[in-house]
Amino acid sequence: MQIMENTISLCMIVRNEERNLDRCLKSTYGWVDEIVIVDTGSTDTTPEIARAYGALVVHSKWENDFSRARNEGLRHATGHWIVVLDADEELPLETAQNLKVLAGTPDVEAWTFTLVSPVSSTENGPSTRHLNLRMFRNRPAYRFEGAIHEQVKPAILRENCGAAIKHSNLSIMHYGYIRDFAERRTKTLRNISLLREALAKNPADAFNNYNLAASYHTLGDLEKARDHYAVALNHLDQGTGFAAVLYRNYGLCLYDLGEYNTVLDLADKALALFPDYPDLYFLKGQVFWELGMLPQAKVSFFKSTSFTHTPPDYTTTEGVTGYMAFENLAEIHTRQGDLNEAVACIVKALAGKPSFRLFSRLCTLLQKQNQSGAEIAGFLEHKTGADRWTVIQLLFYLQEYEECLNRIDREPSFNFEISLLKAKCQIRLNRYAKAIEVLEDIAPDSPLAEDALRQICIATWLQHPRKDAGEQISGFDLPDSPVVAVCRVINALILNGNHKHLFDVNQMKGLQNEAMDIAVEVLTLGDTDLALAIGMMLSGPNGLGEAYYLVGRHALAQGHYQKAKLLLEKALDGCLEKAEAYYLIGTACAKLNLNNRSLRYYLEAHHRSPGEERYVASVLEQLTNHCLALIASAISLDDGDPDLRTALFKLTSLRKKLYRLKEVLGCQPEPSASA
């Protein structure tokens, strides 16, 4: 086989990757000279997609060995250099453009890249970064090793102990962490099976134990993950490339388990070996934060911000040296009553990674400083560089409706989204006719048509006396729209109380969420009567108590805790699910920091339904929080008492375990004293 000078062969192994492969190959097309795809048994259109990009598709039986499949691709590659990618990866343009530069660099045997892995599908969400060797010279001796988590670096160094392996300072995007959960779980279980086979032959293998631990960690089986991390650490050669990330991930696992003493000991040992690893300082900050040890947390988070960058050899979570640490510092300063420093930290966080969540947090802090809507808008523009639309949205979020309208009216041009927000402001200022006038300009075929109809109906129904929205509803030609269906039945209810001829019970249940969304919105706008009428429509023969319960439960889910508490308390006399109502009131009270009341309601729920595990967990969580509050008070008087420190660690660990239990049971845990 003739090897062509400085040409590049892209080598991949795939199976059933039709959802990902096109994106990957498109990012490399024109930047590599050859594409070799080893297909291990696709039953979808993966091979056809590969061939459309001119790939050589090699069909190879899957034999539970990633290295064997990788090496089959290398056997067919004719380029001077090999680039290895997975189907769920993508080359940024800068990386693709520089592949030939790397290939033309003399005296380098291999290149590493930074793999950037988003961990959330939300735009601008968090990501992790780690180093991986993905480009090397095409030499017969350079072959992958290991059935799972295959590596080529050992072969390169064995063949040439002085081989230059350099970091490219380029990145590769990896989307595997945001795959469909079922798909990711299937692949993780496959990896676990292969790793267990490998460990059966060599139980002390640190690398395979580490990877098995990471797989269990991915599945949320923290106890098994902890055990294999421990084995990996016990057999670790501290000079191996994964030593630092082993300490980091083991620490994260222990943190998730609430084993705080062990985390801190492990982090200190790791920092003695890797003092330039900011993730370890950030981890300590998280532990101290949960323990309520704010001065220590502040020191740790501040230390993580002192690093201008994370060395590329370390796996890191994006933001631990910047926006994430500054956001946590802002929360600490807020807890300590220093709002000026809290604002300064949030501004620094926004400079690192702007997000609506951070902007909202900043605005809340500015409101606490008694700044007006106009002052907040000016601060956002001059101190954060927020664009006009973001400022307008934030003013609406702050309920600064007049200033929001002032800003909207200054806009040089309007779109339907701005019109919708303008109408919502008018509704909240009781200017219903003006709101309807704005909303009627939103085209019925607009993507916002359903939102516009919902607001038109609300603006019509909230008037005194209530008015008929039938004409507006008929003007929206959306035959399959649940919004149209619900608005029609609510309008009939308002006109004559007769809705049963329009929907049977099952249809009404199918539209319950949409109806409840409208009920909660009119509730927040001050029309409790209409909200309850909608609740009565859905409660059927069960009466007013059940209506209070349905609306209150939905209000709680949407974060309207005070209104939910009041409605659910009124539901107690007539709702069907009395134990659940007590539990939900307890949850609302916990959100409102009414901890004594929360405990009483949880106890009543448990008394009425002793077998319900959610109620037991909630009672225990509140009792733990009460005990922690007492411990915190005692520590403030004597912070040197070792018994108090031991109690603090144990109780905080118990709270963490209860938090995990409530997640498993499908209920939302209450905010802890230090969360």
N, C-alpha and C positions, 0 to 999 in steps of 0.2 A: 504493500500500500504506500503510495507516494504522499508525503506530507507537504502541503503547500505553505510557503513562508508567510507568517503573520496573518494568515486567514483564521477565521473563527468559526467553530462548529458549536451550535447550540444543541445540547443534549438534554432530553427530558424523558421521564417515564410517566405514563398516564393510564388512567382507566376511568371511563365515564365522566369526563371533565368538559362536556359540551357547554356548561354554563360559564366556565372560566377560561378555556383554552384560547378563544378568539382574542380576548383582552390581552393575554400574555403574548401571543405571537404577533399581534399588531404592534406591540411596544418594541419588538425586536426586529421587525421586518425592515430590510434595507440596511441594517447595522451589523448583521452577521452574514457569513458567506454560505452557511449550510445549516439545515435544521434536521436533526435526527430524533425521531420520536419512537420510543419503545412503548408499544401498547400491550398491556398485560391482560386484555380481555374485555374491552369496551363493548357494551351492547347498545350504545347510543351513537350519535353522529360525530364523536370525537375524531375518528380516523379521517373522515371527510373534511372536517375543519382543518386538520393538520395538512392534508394534501393540498387544500386551497392555498396554503402559504408556501407550497413547493417543498414540503417536508418529505423526507424519506421515512416511511412508516414501517417499523419492524415489529411484527407480531411475535410476542414471546410469552410463553406460559408463566403464570405467576407461581413462584415456588417459595413463598413466604421469606423472601430474601431480597431486601432493597439493593444491596451491593451487587448481587448477581444481575439484577435488572439494569442498574446503572452501567455496569461494566459491559453489558451487551450493547448498549448505545455507544460506548467508547470504542468498541470493536469496529463499528461501522463509520466512525468519524474520520474525516480526511483533513480537517483543518489543523493549522499549526497550534492553535489554542482551543481549549474546551471551555465553554460557559455552561454552567448547570443551573437550570431553573425548574421550579414546580409550576403546575398549571395555575395555582391560585396566587401567582406572583406576577409582577409587572415591573418593567424597567422604566424609571423616570427618563424623560428626554435627555437630561444632562448625562445620565449614566450611559444610555445607549450611544450618544454622540462620542463618548470618550473610550469606548471599548477598543477602537483601533489604536488610540494613543497608548493604552495599556499594553496592547499586543506588540507595539513597536518599541517598548521600553526594554533596553538590554539588561542582562544580568539579573532578571527577576524570574523566578520559577512559578510563582502563584500570587494571586491577589485576593484579598479579603474585601468584603463589602459590609455595609451596615444594613441589616434587614429591619425595616420599619413595619411594625405589625399593629395596625389599629385594633383596639380591643372593644370598640363600640361602633355600631353602624351609623351613629349620629354624626352629622357633619361637624367637623372640627373637634371630634372627640379625642380621648386619650389614646396613646399608643406606646408600645415598648420598642426598644432598639437593642439588637445584639449583633455580634460579629459573626460572619460566616465566610468560609473559603468557597468561592464560586467560580473562579477562573484560574486555570493552570495550563501549563504546556502539555501538549499531547505527546506523551512518551509512553512506551509499552509498559514500563514498570509502574506507572502511576495509575493505580486501580483502587477502587473503593473497598473498604473493609467494614464488616459488621452487618448482620442481618437487618438491624433496625438502627436508626440514627447513624447511618453510614457515614464514613469519613474517608477522605483521600489524603489528608495531611500526613498521617503516619507513614504511608507508602512513599510520599515525596521525601520526607526527612530520612527514612531508612535508605533510600537510594542515594540521597545527596544530603548528608548531615549539615552541610553549610548552605543549603538552599535558601535563597532570599525570598521570604514570603512577606509581602508588604500590604499595607492598608491602602486602598484606592481612594479613600475619602469620598466615595460615591455610595449611593443607597440603592436598595431594591425594595419595592413595596410587596408586602406579604399580607394577604387577606384571609388567611386560614382561620384566624380567631373570630371572624365575623361570618363564618359559614352558617348555614342552617344548623340549628342545635342538634337535630337528630343525625344529620350527616357527620357533624363533628364528633358526636358521641360514638357513632359507629367506627370512625377511623381511630379514635382514642382507644376503644375496646380492642380493635385489631392490634394496635401498638402494644397494649398491655399483654396480649397473648404472646406476641413475638418476644417481648422482653422477659416474660416469665420463662419461656423456653430457653432463652439465653442464660438466664440466671440459674436454671436447673443444672446447667453444666458448670457454672462458676458463680456461686452465690455471693462471693465477696467482691465481685466486679463493681467498682465504685461508679463508673460511668453508666452502666446499665441500671444500677440501683437508683442513681440520680434521675435518669429518664423515666423509670417506672414510677418514682415518687411524683415527678412532674405530671405524668399522665393521670395518676390518681387525684392529684391536686386539681387538674382540669375538670374531673368528674365531680369534684366536691367531696370526695372520700378522704377527709383530712387526716383521719387516724392512720390509715394505710400509708398515705403520703408521708406523714411524720416518721413512721417506722422505717421506710426505705430511705428517706433523707438521712436518718441517723446512721443506718448501715453504710451509706455512701460516705458520710463524713468520717466514720471510724476507719475506713479503708482508703481514705483519700491521700493521694500524693499531692502535697500542697503546690507543687510546681505545674500541675496540669492546667490546661486552659479553662476548664469549667469550675475551678475551685471557688472563685469569687462568686459566681452566680449560684453555686450550691449553697454557700452561706446565706446569700440574699434570699433565695427561694425557700430555704428551710426556715429562715426567720419569718418570712411572710406566712408560711403555713402555721408556725407556732403562734403568730399574732392572731390569725384567724381562729385558732383554737382557744385563744385567751390564756396561753401559757406565758404570761408576761415576764416573770423572773427569768425563765429560760431564754426568752427572746433577747433580753437585755444582756445576759451573759454571753450569748452567742454573738450578738452584734459587737460587743467589746472585743471578743477574740478575733472576729473578722477584721475589725478596724486596726488591730495590731499588725495584721498581715497586709491589709489593703486600705491604708489611711486616706487614700484619694478617691474613695468610692462613696459618692454622695448619697446613693440609695440607702446605705446603712445608717447614716445620720438621720435621714428622713424616716426610716423605720423606727428608730428610737424616739423620734418626735411623735409618731403616731401612738406608740405605747404610752409615753408620758401623758399625752393628751387624753387618752381614754382613762388613765388613772387619775386624771384631774390634777396632775402635777405640772401646772402651767409654766412656772419658771424654767423647769428642766425641758419642757416641750419647746419653749421659745428658744432656748439655747441650741437645741438640736436642729430645729427648722432653720434658724438663722445660719447655722454652720453649713447646712446643705445649700443655702443661697450663695455662700462664699465661693463656690466653684463656678468658674466661667464656662466649663464644659466637663463632660464625663469622658474619661479615656475610652477610646473605641473598643478596647478589649473587654469592657464591662457591659453586661446586660443592664439596661436601665429603663425606667419608666419616664417617658417624656414629661418634663415639668417639675421633677423633684428638685432641680436647681433653680427653678423659676416660678412659674405661675402657681403651681400646686402648693409650694412651700409658702409663698407670699399670701395666698388665700388662707392657709392655716394660721399664719402669723396674724392676719387681720382678725380672725375669730378669737385668738388669744387676747389681742389688745382690746377687742370689744368686751370680752368677758371681764377684763381687768378695768374697764371703764375709760380707756384711752381711745376715744373715737377719732381723734386727729391721726394717731398712728395707724389705726385700723383703716382709715380712708387712704392714707399714703400707701399702705401695703396692697390694698385692692387695686389702686392705680398701677402699681408695679406688676401685679398679676395680669391686669388687662393689657399692659404693654407686651407681655410675653405671649398671651393667647387670648384675644378678645372673645367673649361669648356673652349671650344675652343673660345667662345666669349670673355671671360676674358683674355685669352692668346693673342687674337688678339688685344684687347685694350692695353695690356701691350706693345706689339710689336710696335704699333703705337706711344706710348709715347717714347719708346726707339729710334725710328726713328727720332722723333722730337728733341732728344738730339744728333742727328747726329752720332749715332752708326752704324757701318757697319753691314752687314749681319753676318759675322763671330763673331763680338762682341755680337750681339743680341743672336745668337745661344749659345754662351758661357754663357751669362747671364741666359738664359732659363734653361740650364742644371744645373748650379751651384746654382742658387738662387731660382728656382721653382721646380726642380726635374722633369721637363718635359721629357717624354720619347723620344727616337730618332725619331719615326714616327711623333709625334706631332711637334717636332722641324722642321722636313722636310716640313710638311704641312704649318707651319707658315712662313717659308722662301719663299715658293711659294706664299702665300697670300701677303707677303711684296714685291713681284716681285724681290726678290734676287735670280735670277735663277742660277747664277754661283755657289753660295754657296750652294744652294739647290742641284745641281748636285754633288758637292763635297761630301755632306753628303750622298746622295743616293749611290754613288760609294763606300762608306765605309761600306755599309750595308753587313752583313755576308751572307744574303740570300735574294732573290728577290721573290716577288709575283706579280700578275697581277696589283694590285693597285699601287705598287711602280713603275712598268714599265710604267703604264699610266701616272703617274705624271712626270716621267723622260722624256717621250716623249713630254709632254706639255711644259716642260722647254726648250727642244731642239727647238720646234716650235717657242717659244717666243724669242729664240736667233737666229732665221732664219736658223737653222740647220735641214732643212726639211728631207734630206735623212737619217740622223741619227735617226730622230724621227720615220720615217716609218720603219726603220730596227727594232727598239725596239717594235713598235706596232704590227708588223707582228708575233711576238712571242706570242702574246696573243691569246689563243685558241678561235676559233669561237664559241665554246659552253660555253665559260666563261660568268658569269653574267655581265662582263664588255665588252662583245663583241660589243655591240652597241656603247658604248663610244669609243672603239678602232677604229671602222669603221669611226665614225664621225671625229676623229682626223687624221686618215690616209687620208681621203678625203681632209680635210682642209690643211694638209701638202702638198698634191699633187697639190691642186688648187692654193696655194699661191706662187708656184714657178714661175720663169720668164724664158721663157714663161709658161703659165699655162699648166698643164699636165692632161692627161686622167686618171681618177680613176676607169674606168669601170672594169678593171680586178680585182682590190681589192674588189669592190662592189659585183661582181659575186662570189667571194670566200666566202662570208658570206651567209650561208644557213639559212636565217631568213625571210621566205616568208611573214609573217604578220607584220614585223617590220616597224614602221613609219620612223625610221632612214634610213633604206635601201631604202624605197620608196622616201624619200626626197633627199637623196644623189644621187639616180639614175636620178631624174629630174634635179637637179642642175648640175650634170655632163653633161647631154644632153644639158643644156642651155649653159654651158661653151664651149662645142665642136662646136655647130652649132646654138645656140639660139633657137632650136626647142624643146619645152617641151609639146606643146598642144596635141600631139598624145599620150602622156603617161597618162595624167590625164584630167578629165573634171573639170569644175569650182568647182563643189561641193566637189569633192575629194581634190582639192587643198586647199579649205577652211578648210577642216577637218585636213589637215596637216600643217596649218598655224603656229601654235605654234612651232612645230619642225623646220620648215623652218626659222622662225624668230630667234630661238635660234642660229642657225648656222649663220644667217646674222649678228647678234649682235656680235658673237664671232669673225668672220672675221673682223668686223668693229673695234673691240678693238685691233686686231692684225695689223691694219693699212691698210686694203684693203677695202676702202670705195666703190670702183667701184663694187666689187663682192657683197657687202652687198646691194647696190642699185639695182643691177641686180636681186637679189633674191626678193627684194621688188617689182620691176617691174613685175616679174613673178606672184606675188600675186595680184597686183593692176589691172591687166587686161588692159582694154582700158583707164584707168583713168590717165595714164601717170606718168612722173617722180615726179611730186609734191606729188602724192599719195604714191609713193614708199618712198620718204623722210619721209612722215607722218608715214607710217607703221613701218619703221625701227626705227624712232625716238621714237615713242610711246613705242615700245618694249624695246629699250635701256633705256628709263626712268624707266620702270617697273623693270628693272634689276639693277638699281642704277647707271647707267652711265650718270650722270646728264649733264656734260659738252658736251659730244657728242650728247646727246639727244637734248639739247638746240640748238646746231648748225644745226642739221638735221631738227628739227621742224621749225626753222626760215626759212630755205630754202623751206620748204613745203608750206609756206603761199601762194605762188603765184599759186599753182596748186592743192592743196588737196581739197577733197570734204567737209570735216568737219572743216571749217575755225575757227569757234568759239571754237571748242574743241581743235584745234591746239594752239590757243592763250592761252587757259586754261592750256594746258600741258606745254607750254613754261613758263608760270607763275609759275607752280609747280616746274619745273627744276630750275628756277631762285631762288625760295624760298629755295630749297635744297642747292643751291650754295651761299646762304646769299646775293643775289643780290636783296634786298628787294624793292628798288625803281622800278627796272625793273619788278619785279614780280607783283607789284601793277598795273603798266601800262598794262601789258598783261592781268591780270585778269579783269581790267576795260574794255578792248577791247572785251574780251570774253563776258562779261555781256552786253555790248552795242549791240553786234551782236545777242545775245540770252537772252533777259531780263527775260524770264520765267524760265531759268535754275537755280534751287536753289543752285547747287554746286558752280556756279560762284558767286552768291550773297554772299554765306557764305565765299568764299575765299577772296573776296574783303573786307568784314567786318573783317576777320581775319587779313589781312595785315594792314588795317587801325588801328586796335587795337594794333598790334605789333609796328607800327610807334608811336602811342601815348604812349605806354609803354616805348619805348626807350627815348622819351622826358621826361617822368616822372622819369625814372632812372637817367637821367642826372641831373635833378633838385634836386633829393634826394641826389645825390653825393655832391651837394653844400650845402644843408640844410636838413639833415636827421631827423631833429626834427619837421618839419612842419606837423601838423596833417592833413591838407587838402591834401597834397601830398600823405600821407599814405592812406587816404580814397580813393583817386583816383587810387592809385596803386592796392588796394584790389578790387575795382569795375571793373577796366579794366582787371585785371587778371582773375576775375570771368567770365567776358564776354568772354574772350579768351577760357576759359575752356568749356563754353556752346557752343561756335562755334566749338570747337574741337569735342564735342559730336555730334553736328548736322552733321558735315562732315562725321563722322563715320556712322551715320544713312543713309546719302545720298550716301554712298559707295565710298567716295573719301578719299585719304590719306591726313590728315592735315599736314601743313608745320611745321617744328620744331620751337618751340617758342624760345624766347630770352633766356630762362632759362632752356630749355629742354636738 
